[in-house]
């Protein structure tokens, strides 16, 4: 099936729903890459343009704070710095989107209950943008209330989805816990049973949210853990997602009704990814691997040019030779971008997302 020609630029509402429906039907998932700077955003967009694929740019609360500037205190009552940085990133993506000519989703990642002021601040920015442009600033937001009881988690998600529905703003929610540590959220000590979600838990979400609107997805836990670990340390069970989808289909009478999301995907095997995508996963989060890739480009540049990076003047070619061509940030940041771009290109291939726009 050819890729829909009208899906270009930043997608929201029905166009985002159309993209996710297409991904589920065609059997691929879209990498969602956490970014903390315009440099990282541009690296990911470059990979999407090179491979001719849709892509998801996402920002965490900590990433938003960093984008605003760590010299600004992020007040816990308002999370104003995190809001400002996240909004700035969204505007940056929109400003450059037309230059890359690929479908782009702007998403906020993992908002725990204690971070709801950040979520509320982004929603306010969405509402302001919607009044002027007829669509929200962001494409989607994630509520991660998996630390709360299931009834409270689902109730709060329903409340927010009702608020977001008039803007056709997508909601991603998490049921069950992703283990490990990411962006200051430490789930490394949770009991193993909480890392695996049951079909009944997942369907309870679908049953409550689907009457509101179709713009939502579910990050169901199947042993996922943030970070990278030695083989055997993490037991993923993506076949559980197949069961979730089958259970929801039987209960709802609809074929493959769930939009599923894969968290803690770094280091996953091709077979695990293939099973997850086949079960209806349309998005997989990438963070740890692209962080390493960004650093790796800089690391290799520094190692190769160490003698030229010890002062403004003086290097292996002579004591009076200048080094500006090596320490110019545009040089070494570009090396970091190149390796992050390459790693993101690999993520597209891993997720069976291959030159989709050319089909």
N, C-alpha and C positions, 0 to 999 in steps of 0.2 A: 504494500500500500504506500503511495507517495506521501512524503511529509507534507502536512497542510501548509500551503504557500502563504497564508495570512498570519502565521505565527512568527512574527519578527519583533525585535526590540524587547522592551520590558513587558512581560505578560502578567495580567491580572484577571480576576473574575472568570468569565466563561472561556476565555482563551487559555488561561492556566488549566482549567478543568479539561479542555480539549487536549492540551499537551499531555497531561497525566493519563487521560483515557487512551491516547495514542501510544504512549510508552507501555502501558499495561497490555494493550492489544498486540503490539509488535514485539514484546518481550525484551525490553531493555530498561535500565534504570539510569537516572541522571545524577552525576556526582554533584554533591553540595559541599563546597569548599569553604571552610572558615577563613576569613581574611581579617587582618588587623591594620592594614594600610592600603593606600591607593596603589602602591607598588604590587602588593599581593593580588588585589582585585584585577589589575591589568594583566598579571601573569596568567590568571585563570581565564580571563576573557580571550587572551591570545591563544590559549590551548583550545578553547571552544571554536574560535575562528579557524584555526589551522586544521582541526578535525571535522569542521562543519557539523557541530552538534549543539543542542540546547544545553544550558548550564545553570546551576544555582549558586549564587553568591550569598553567603550567609555570615552574619555577625553575631557574636555572643555579647553578653553584657560586658565582660572584661575587654573584649575586642573593641566594643564601642567606646569604653572609657579610654583605651589606648589611642583610638583614632582621634578623640577629642584632645588628648594630651594628658600624660600622667602628672604633669605639674598642676593640674586642676583637681581639687578634691571632689570625689564622687559622693555626695551626701546620701546616706542610706535611706532617708525619708522620701527623697525625690528622684534619686539616681539621675540628676540633671545632666551630669557630664556624660554618663553612658547613653542617655537619650540623645544629647547633642551630637556625640560621635557617631552613633548608629544612623541618625538622620542624615548627617553629613556624608556618610558612606553611601547611603541610598541615593542621595542627590548626585554624588560623583558617578555612580553606576549609570544613572539616567543621563547624565551629561555626556558620557562617552559611548553609550550603548550603540548609537547609530553608526559609529566608526567600525564596529566589529561585525554587524550584520548577522547576528545569531539570536535565537530566542533566549531571554535572560529572565531568571526568577530572582527577586530580591527577598531574602528570608532572614528572620531573626531566630536564633538558636537557643534552646534550653533556658526557659524562664521558670525558675522555681518560685514557690509561693512568696518567699522573702524578697524576691526581685520584681514583684508585681508593679511597683511604681515605674520601673523601666518599661514594662509592657504598656502601662497606661499612657506614658509619655509618647511612645511610638504611635499608639492608636490616635492620640490627639493630633500628631503630625499627619497621620493618614486622613483623618477627618478634614483637616485644613486643606490638604492637597486635593481631596475628593471634591470639596466645594468649588474649587477653581478649575479642576481638570476632568471631573467625572469618573475618576478612578483613584484608588488609594496610592500613597507614595510607595509602600512596600507591596510585594505580591502576597506574602504570607508571614505568619508568626507562629512560634512554637510555645506552648505552655507545657512545662515539665513539672507536673504535680504528682509524680510517681511516689514521692515520699509520704504523701497524704493517703488516707484511706480511699479505696476505690469510689465509694459514694461521694465523698467530698471532691475528689479529683474530677469526676464526671460532672458533678453539679456546677463547679466553677467553670469548667470548659463549656458547658451548655450556656451559661450566663454570658460568657465572652463571645461565643459564636453568634448568639442572638444580636449582640451589639455590632459584630463585624459583618453580619449577613447583608445589611442594606448596601454595603460597599462591595459586596462579593469578595471579601477578603478571606483568604484561605487560613484555616487553623490546623496546625499539626499538634497532636497531643501524645503523651507517653503513658502507657499502662504497663506496669512492671518496671523494674529498675535496670538501667545500664550501669554495670559495675565500673570499678577503676576510678581514676581521678582525672578531671578535665576542668580547666578554667576556674579553679577554686572550689569546685563541687566534688566532695570526697565520698564516693560510694564503695570504697575498697573493703569496708568491713561488713557489707550486707550479707545476709544468709543466702545460700545458693538458691533456695526455693523461690526467692523474689526475683531472680534473674530469668525466670521462665514463666511466661504468661499463659493462662489457660484460654481455650476457645470461648468459654462462657464469659470471661472477663472482657475479651475483645468484642464479642457480640453485644455486651451490655453498653459499650461505648457507641457502637453503630446504632443500636436501637434508640438510644437517647438523642444522638446528634443528627441522624438522617432526617427526622421530621423538620428540623430547623432549616437546613439547606445541604447541598451536596459538597460544599467546599471544605472538606476536612480529610485528614489522613491520620493514621494510627501508627505510632512507633511501639510495636509490641516486643517485649523482651524475649529473646530465645538464647540466653547465655552471653549476650553482648557485653563487652568490656572495653572502656576507653583505653587507648594507648596501645603499645606493641609489646608482646610477650613472647617468650620462647615457645616453640611448637609443643603442644600438649598441655600448656598451662591454662588455656581457655577452651572450654567445650561449647562450641556453637551447635545449635540444633535447628537449622533453618527449615528442616522438614516440619517443625511445629507450625510454621507459617502456612504451609499447605493445608494442615488441619484446620487452622483458623479460617482460612478462605472457604474451605468446603463446609464447615459448620455454618458460617454466615450465609452461604449460598442456600443451604438446605432450609435455614430458618426464614430467610427473606424471600426466597423464590426467585432471586436474581443471580445471574451468573457472575462470579468473581466480583462481588460488590465492594470489597475493601480496597482502599488505597493504603498500602503498607510502606513503612519506612525502616531502613536498616541503619541503626546507630552502632558505634564501636566497630566500624568496618575495617580499620587499618590492620593489615596483615592477614586478611581473610583469604582462603584458598579459592581458586577459580570454581571448583565444584560447589563450595558453600554459597558463593555469589550466584551461580547459575540456578541453584535450587530456590534461593530467596527471590530472585527476579521472576522465576517461573510461578512463584506463589502470589505474585502481584506487588512486589516491591518496586516502586517507581522512583525512589530517591535513596541514595546512600551517602552518609556523612563522611567527609574526608578531612582530617585535621592533622593528626600526628605525622603521617607520611609526608604531607606537603610542607609541614613545618621543617622537617628534617631536610627535605629537598632544597628549600630556600637557603637554609644554613649551609648545606653541602656545597652549593655553588660559590658562596662566599669563602668557605673554608679552603676550597681548592684554589681559588684566586689568590688568597693570602699566602698559601704555601708556595705557589709558583712565583710570587712577586715579593716575597718577604724582604729582600734586599732593597727594594724600591719603596718600602712602606715604613721606614724607620725615621724619616724626617722629610722636611720639605725639599731640602737640598742634599745631594750626596747619595750615590748608589753604586752598584758594581761597575757602572760605565764611567765613573769619575766623581771626585769629591765635589765638583761644582755643577753637577748635572741635576736639573730639577725633576721632581717626581709628581707634579700635578696630574699628569695623564694617568697615573695609577691610583691616587687617592681621591680623585674627583668622585663624589658619591654616585654619579651617573654611570661610572664604569663598574664599580664593584656591586652596586645594587642591581645592575643589569645582569651580572653573572648569577646573582641569586634568583632573579626572575627567570632566567633561561632554564635553570634546573627545576624550578617549581613548575614552569610551563610543561617541561618534558614529563614530570611525574603526573601532572594532571591529564596529559594526553594518554598516559598508561591507564589512568583511572577510567577514562571513557572506554577503552578497549576491554578492561576487566568487567565493566558493567554491560557489555554487549551493545554499547552505544557507538556505532561505527558509521561515520559520515551520514548521519540520519538526514540532514538537509539536502543531500544529493540524491536521495532515493525518490 
